[in-house]
Amino acid sequence: MMSNVIEDDDSFTKPLGRRTVLYYGVGHMLNDITAACWFTYLLLFLTEIGLSPRDAATVMLSGQIADGFTTIFAGELIDRFGHFKIWHGAGSVLVAISFSSVFGGCIPCKIFATSSSTLRTVGYSVFAAIFNVGWAASQVSHMSMVNCITLSSTGRVVLTSCRNAFTMVANLTLYAIALIVFAVTKAETNADIENQYRWIAYFSIFFGCCFVGIFLLGTKEPRSKVGVQGNSHARIAWAYWFKRALYYEVALVYVLTRLVTNISQAYLAFYVINDLRMAQSAKALVPAIIYICSFIISMILQEIVWTGQRLKAYYSAGGILWIFCGAAILLLPRSMSAFMYFISIFIGIANALMTVTGVSMQSVLIGENLGGCAFVCGSLSFLDKISCGLALYVLQSLQNAGSSPELQLTKSVHVYISVTRFGLGLIPPFCALVGVAVTYTMKLHTPFSKPIMEPLLE
């Protein structure tokens, strides 16, 4: 009997098989590639076809709100009924069906034979909401699976690191697709612009669906069984989490981390083109450098044995690095725009450090309380979506179509001040600073302190 306990315990503490990690890591590729397109090109696309910055922000906000509330309901239902893979598959189908319409033509405009600004905003907002409902269901199920695959803190970080690495692959794939589409097609009218982005959506959906299939075929369905010291993984009431100080600390760190990555991604293309006046290829090359560096760091992080203190240390390192990058972005003049490629390397490193460790803190919070893992992931994602949507809406509302004011540092060095520059140079570093401060006060105890009676995978 004792030997069986030790054997089961070893199965949770030893490193996960490479194939298991790989199958799990590719499961979010469809979400990742569509999210990259959402944050990088949606505002740019909508303003290019004639919507005002505020209307474009309204479309994004509608999607973020739908995403946020869906994460709450999906998390509660998954905790009640389980079936992670069914939720993931259903959400992926909804994403695949609706995403091309987000970047396609305005269907209500065609139905009612009018193209008023209000109708276009409503039309795009509806499909944005549908897309995000599917996205949220897939995201919550995939994130919460980590905690049921293994109780080892190192194993959970390995799974998160692999997922983050393939997030970078998805982003790089998107930019490669976009470069090809923009190179072989011309955009002279709104219809041409819509066709460009529709083809980007089609290729992205096909690419992501291939990896969703690999995930569904290769990953076992975690099932709640009698686990740690005989305790059943029954559903845990919401009030349990709300009474824990660590829940609020992890939630704040996670939201701040997502604000750093999402706001920087949304405004990077605007910044390199409008503020630095770089070549059009820069809006793909600069993000590509960021994601290549993030991919490399994410792969390296898989080889580290993790503890609570190391999570805090690596997160703090990423946050401090982002603060310096933000200062460089804020002061970088057009005459020195080539330095943006150098800054991108450090942004990529900082993003990987903050994302992997910030998400992994959720697993430390959950620990062995598997009956509430989906609610934790869903509620934190809710806060993330709403805060990001509101932040982008405010920034877009402040956009001025006129010329940006100019700050003269020296006789030959001029810095053009804009909402984009402030949004990219101040908000992510400020969020990183607050995130580091909160992390410093956390008491992260390494999970897996009790013996495991039997594995969670069947």
Secondary structure, 3 states (H helix, E strand, C coil): CHHHHHHHHHHHHCCCCHHHHHHHHHHHHHHHHHHHHHHHHHHHHHHHCCCCHHHHHHHHHHHHHHHHHHHHHHHHHHHHHCCHHHHHHHHHHHHHHHHHHHCCCCHHHHHHCCCCHHHHHHHHHHHHHHHHHHHHHHHHHHHHHHHHHCCCHHHHHHHHHHHHHHHHHHHHHHHHHHHHHHHHCCCCCHHHHHHHHHHHHHHHHHHHHHHHHHHHHHCCCECCCECHHHCECCCCCHHHHHCCHHHHHHHHHHHHHHHHHHHHHHHHHHHHHHHCCCCCCHHHHHHHHHHHHHHHHHHHHCCCCCCHHHHHHHHHHHHHHHHHHHHHHHHCCHHHCCHHHHHHHHHHHHHHHHHHHHHHHHHHHHCCCHHHHHHHHHHHHHHHHHHHHHHHHHHHHCCCCCCCCEEECCCCCEEECCHHHHHHHCHHHHHHHHHHHHHHHCCCCCCCCCCCCCCCEC
